[in-house]
Every structure is written in structure tokens, then in C-alpha cells.
């Protein structure tokens, strides 16, 4: 019989925030029955063991290397607006491009007030060759206008409010909350979605569904770091096709759901 997910309070979250999170989960299609049906058989204890091993592996593999994800450099500033701008630019864009064009734009316009004064053509020129750079230029200018008009130039810290901004989805909203505001947030992109299902912790079809499962089961101390860990791990070993299972640090834990070929 499949066990119900552990809905206990995760480490690092206040009881009030935990209650608000669970209420949000329930109201957005995450009823207890829904969560049970979409929670995989892997236990939370084993999922945490896997993440600890992945963290150790990445620390070891990064020794002597200056490799850093594009958003990590921006996140070190703890500026929610800078994180928001970099996240918008990074969507469907290679890290090395984001790493070049986001600082270029933010050096020219580091605040909403300065960015809104640029016309769309100049913004587009500054963030080229990011994917969909013209659409993103329009979104970035409109976001800046909305921030000035509705939020006194400040970036909201609530996911629901962030989602009302043009071009902002749950992935971007969670990154802004966690990397920009330093609050708990779970960013679920294709890497985290694939890993959570492959290891057997979730049984979902969409990243948004995976986020709900992780919010209900995963201890809070892993909420913010899981994205950085799994993005790096997904590029190195847990690739979409033919993952490197033979040298994977979590091969004794992973249920390898959906894996038909590996290396």
C-alpha cells in the first residue's frame, strides 16, 4: 500500500508559512488524495540521502573549477530586481548567453526606474542574442512599469503576485523568491521534474505538478538548493537520454523510472 506523503513541518519554515503553503497546495488541485496519487514510492528519507550524495559529488567535481551557473552570479547580490531580469532573459537561452547579456543590461539599467526609460529596441539590442529577445524586451519594460506603478518600484516576494507580471511563470517566481528575497521556494524546471520522477519521488506529468508534490513532501532545507543541484547534476550525469547510471552517486537509491537505456 502506497504511503501518504509526509506533510510534517519542514526544517527552516515557520509554522505560519508552512500552513500557508499547504493551503495554497490544496487550493490549486493538491488535495491529499491528489498528492498521494502523484507521490512516487521513494521515501523522503531516501530522497534526502540522494540529494546529500549529489551535493557531495558536485562539490568534489567543482574543486579547482570556476564553473558557475549563470544565475548564481546575479543571485549573490541578493537584489530581487536583478534576479527577476536575469530569470526572464535566461528562459530558453543558454547559460553562457545569459551570463553575458544580463550583466550588460543591468549595468545600463540596474533599477526599474532606469530600465523603463529605455525603449524596447535598446533593451532588445542589449540582451541580444537571448532567445525571443524582442518579446523579452517588451516584457522587461512592462514589468518595470508595473513595479513602479503598483509596487513602489519593489519586486513582490509572494509567488501569486509575481505570477501576475508579464512573462513570469512559476519557475521564475520561485527563483525570485528564493534567490532574490532569500525565502523558501522550489524552482522546478525540466531537470528537477525529470529527476523527481526518474528517482521515484514523484509521479507527475508537468513541472507544476511536481512542484506541488515537492512542497508537500520535501523538507524545507532542500527547497532552495534543489534546483541548482539537479540542474548541474542533470547536465553532468542524469541526462534526458541515456543517463550515466554506471557512475551515478545515487544509483543504489534511484528507481530509474522510465530509463530504458543508460551508460
C-alpha positions as CSV (number, residue, x, y, z in Angstrom):
1,X,0.0,0.0,0.0
2,X,1.4,3.4,-1.0
3,X,2.2,5.6,1.9
4,X,0.7,9.1,2.1
5,X,3.2,11.9,1.8
6,X,4.8,13.3,4.9
7,X,3.0,16.6,5.5
8,X,5.0,17.5,8.6
9,X,6.7,20.8,9.0
10,X,9.9,21.0,7.0
11,X,13.1,22.4,8.6
12,X,13.6,26.1,8.1
13,X,10.0,27.0,7.6
14,X,7.8,28.8,10.2
15,X,4.5,27.1,11.1
16,X,2.6,30.0,9.6
17,X,4.5,29.8,6.3
18,X,4.0,26.0,6.2
19,X,0.3,26.4,6.8
20,X,0.0,29.0,4.0
21,X,2.0,26.7,1.7
22,X,-0.2,23.7,2.4
23,X,-3.3,25.8,2.0
24,X,-2.0,27.0,-1.4
25,X,-1.2,23.4,-2.4
26,X,-4.7,22.2,-1.5
27,X,-6.5,25.1,-3.3
28,X,-4.6,24.6,-6.5
29,X,-5.5,21.0,-7.1
30,X,-3.3,19.4,-4.5
31,X,-5.8,17.7,-2.3
32,X,-4.4,14.9,-0.1
33,X,-5.8,12.2,-2.4
34,X,-4.3,14.1,-5.4
35,X,-0.9,14.3,-3.7
36,X,-1.0,10.6,-2.7
37,X,-1.7,9.6,-6.3
38,X,1.2,11.7,-7.6
39,X,3.7,10.8,-5.0
40,X,6.2,8.1,-6.0
41,X,7.2,5.2,-3.8
42,X,10.6,6.6,-2.9
43,X,10.6,7.7,0.7
44,X,11.5,11.2,1.8
45,X,14.4,9.8,3.8
46,X,15.9,8.2,0.6
47,X,15.3,11.4,-1.4
48,X,17.2,13.4,1.1
49,X,20.0,10.8,1.1
50,X,20.2,11.2,-2.7
51,X,20.4,15.0,-2.6
52,X,23.2,14.8,0.0
53,X,25.2,12.5,-2.2
54,X,24.6,14.7,-5.2
55,X,25.7,17.7,-3.3
56,X,28.9,15.9,-2.2
57,X,29.5,14.8,-5.8
58,X,29.1,18.3,-7.2
59,X,31.4,19.8,-4.5
60,X,34.1,17.2,-5.5
61,X,33.7,17.8,-9.2
62,X,33.8,21.6,-8.9
63,X,37.1,21.6,-6.9
64,X,39.6,23.7,-8.8
65,X,36.9,24.9,-11.2
66,X,35.4,28.3,-11.5
67,X,32.3,26.9,-13.2
68,X,29.2,28.7,-12.0
69,X,25.6,28.7,-13.2
70,X,24.6,32.0,-14.9
71,X,22.0,32.9,-12.3
72,X,24.4,32.2,-9.4
73,X,26.5,35.3,-10.0
74,X,23.4,37.6,-10.1
75,X,21.9,35.8,-7.0
76,X,25.0,36.7,-4.9
77,X,23.8,40.3,-5.0
78,X,20.5,39.4,-3.3
79,X,18.8,42.0,-5.5
80,X,15.3,40.7,-6.4
81,X,15.0,43.0,-9.5
82,X,18.4,41.8,-10.8
83,X,17.3,38.1,-10.2
84,X,14.0,38.8,-12.0
85,X,15.6,40.4,-15.0
86,X,18.2,37.6,-15.3
87,X,15.5,34.9,-14.9
88,X,13.4,36.4,-17.7
89,X,16.4,36.6,-20.0
90,X,17.5,33.0,-19.2
91,X,14.3,31.4,-20.4
92,X,15.1,29.3,-23.4
93,X,18.6,30.8,-23.5
94,X,22.0,29.2,-23.0
95,X,23.7,29.9,-19.7
96,X,26.7,31.4,-21.4
97,X,24.5,33.9,-23.3
98,X,22.6,34.9,-20.1
99,X,25.9,35.3,-18.3
100,X,26.9,37.9,-20.9
101,X,23.8,39.8,-21.7
102,X,22.1,40.0,-18.2
103,X,25.0,42.0,-16.7
104,X,25.2,44.1,-19.8
105,X,21.6,45.2,-19.4
106,X,21.8,45.6,-15.6
107,X,24.9,47.7,-15.9
108,X,23.0,50.1,-18.2
109,X,19.7,49.9,-16.2
110,X,20.1,48.5,-12.7
111,X,16.7,49.7,-11.4
112,X,13.1,49.6,-12.7
113,X,13.1,53.4,-13.0
114,X,16.2,53.3,-15.2
115,X,15.0,50.3,-17.3
116,X,11.6,51.8,-18.1
117,X,13.3,54.8,-19.6
118,X,14.9,52.6,-22.3
119,X,12.9,51.9,-25.4
120,X,12.2,48.3,-26.4
121,X,14.7,48.5,-29.3
122,X,17.6,49.4,-27.0
123,X,16.6,46.7,-24.5
124,X,16.4,44.1,-27.3
125,X,19.9,45.2,-28.5
126,X,21.4,44.9,-25.1
127,X,20.0,41.3,-24.5
128,X,20.7,40.0,-28.0
129,X,21.2,37.1,-28.8
130,X,19.0,35.8,-25.9
131,X,16.1,33.6,-27.2
132,X,13.0,35.6,-28.1
133,X,14.9,38.8,-27.2
134,X,12.3,41.2,-28.7
135,X,9.5,39.6,-26.7
136,X,11.6,39.7,-23.6
137,X,12.5,43.3,-24.1
138,X,8.8,44.2,-24.2
139,X,8.1,42.1,-21.1
140,X,11.0,43.6,-19.1
141,X,9.9,47.1,-19.9
142,X,6.3,46.3,-18.9
143,X,7.4,44.6,-15.7
144,X,9.4,47.7,-14.8
145,X,6.4,49.9,-15.5
146,X,4.2,47.7,-13.3
147,X,6.7,47.6,-10.5
148,X,6.8,51.4,-10.4
149,X,3.1,51.9,-10.7
150,X,1.8,49.1,-8.4
151,X,4.7,48.2,-6.0
152,X,6.6,51.4,-5.5
153,X,9.5,50.0,-7.6
154,X,9.9,46.9,-5.4
155,X,9.7,43.3,-6.6
156,X,7.0,41.4,-4.7
157,X,8.0,38.5,-2.5
158,X,4.8,36.5,-3.0
159,X,4.6,33.9,-5.8
160,X,1.0,34.6,-6.5
161,X,1.7,38.3,-7.0
162,X,4.8,37.7,-9.1
163,X,2.7,35.5,-11.4
164,X,0.7,38.5,-12.4
165,X,3.7,40.1,-14.1
166,X,4.2,39.6,-17.8
167,X,6.5,36.7,-18.8
168,X,6.7,35.4,-15.2
169,X,5.9,31.7,-14.7
170,X,6.2,29.5,-11.6
171,X,9.9,28.7,-12.3
172,X,10.8,32.4,-12.4
173,X,8.6,33.3,-9.5
174,X,10.2,30.7,-7.3
175,X,13.7,31.7,-8.3
176,X,13.0,35.4,-7.4
177,X,11.5,34.4,-4.1
178,X,14.4,32.1,-3.1
179,X,17.4,33.7,-4.8
180,X,16.2,37.3,-4.7
181,X,14.4,37.5,-1.3
182,X,16.1,34.6,0.5
183,X,12.8,33.0,1.3
184,X,11.9,29.3,0.8
185,X,10.9,28.5,-2.8
186,X,11.1,25.4,-5.0
187,X,12.1,26.1,-8.6
188,X,11.0,23.1,-10.7
189,X,12.4,23.2,-14.3
190,X,12.7,20.2,-16.7
191,X,15.8,18.9,-14.8
192,X,14.1,18.8,-11.4
193,X,10.9,17.5,-12.9
194,X,12.7,14.7,-14.7
195,X,14.9,13.7,-11.8
196,X,12.0,13.7,-9.3
197,X,10.1,11.3,-11.5
198,X,13.1,9.2,-12.5
199,X,14.3,8.6,-9.0
200,X,10.7,7.6,-7.9
201,X,9.8,10.5,-5.6
202,X,7.0,11.9,-7.8
203,X,4.7,10.5,-10.4
204,X,3.7,13.6,-12.4
205,X,3.3,14.8,-16.0
206,X,4.0,18.5,-15.6
207,X,6.6,20.6,-13.7
208,X,3.9,22.5,-11.9
209,X,2.5,19.2,-10.5
210,X,6.0,18.1,-9.4
211,X,6.3,21.4,-7.5
212,X,3.2,20.7,-5.5
213,X,4.4,17.2,-4.6
214,X,7.8,18.5,-3.6
215,X,6.2,21.3,-1.5
216,X,4.2,18.7,0.3
217,X,6.9,16.1,0.9
218,X,10.4,17.6,0.7
219,X,12.0,19.1,3.9
220,X,12.4,22.9,3.7
221,X,16.2,22.8,3.9
222,X,16.2,21.4,0.3
223,X,13.7,23.8,-1.2
224,X,16.1,26.4,-2.4
225,X,19.2,24.3,-3.3
226,X,17.4,21.5,-5.2
227,X,17.3,23.4,-8.4
228,X,21.0,24.3,-8.5
229,X,21.9,20.8,-7.5
230,X,19.8,19.0,-10.0
231,X,20.4,21.3,-13.0
232,X,24.2,20.7,-12.6
233,X,23.6,17.0,-11.9
234,X,21.3,16.7,-14.9
235,X,23.9,18.2,-17.2
236,X,26.7,16.0,-15.9
237,X,25.2,12.6,-15.3
238,X,21.4,12.4,-15.1
239,X,20.9,13.4,-18.8
240,X,17.5,13.2,-20.5
241,X,18.6,10.4,-22.8
242,X,20.9,7.5,-21.8
243,X,21.9,8.8,-18.3
244,X,25.3,7.8,-16.8
245,X,23.8,5.4,-14.3
246,X,27.0,3.3,-14.1
247,X,28.9,6.1,-12.3
248,X,25.9,7.8,-10.6
249,X,26.4,8.5,-6.9
250,X,22.7,7.7,-6.3
251,X,22.4,4.5,-8.4
252,X,21.7,2.4,-5.2
253,X,18.8,4.7,-4.4
254,X,17.3,5.6,-7.7
255,X,14.3,3.5,-9.0
256,X,15.2,4.5,-12.6
257,X,11.6,5.0,-13.6
258,X,11.3,5.3,-17.4
259,X,15.0,4.6,-18.0
260,X,15.3,2.1,-20.9
261,X,18.9,2.8,-21.9
262,X,21.8,4.1,-19.8
263,X,25.6,4.3,-19.8
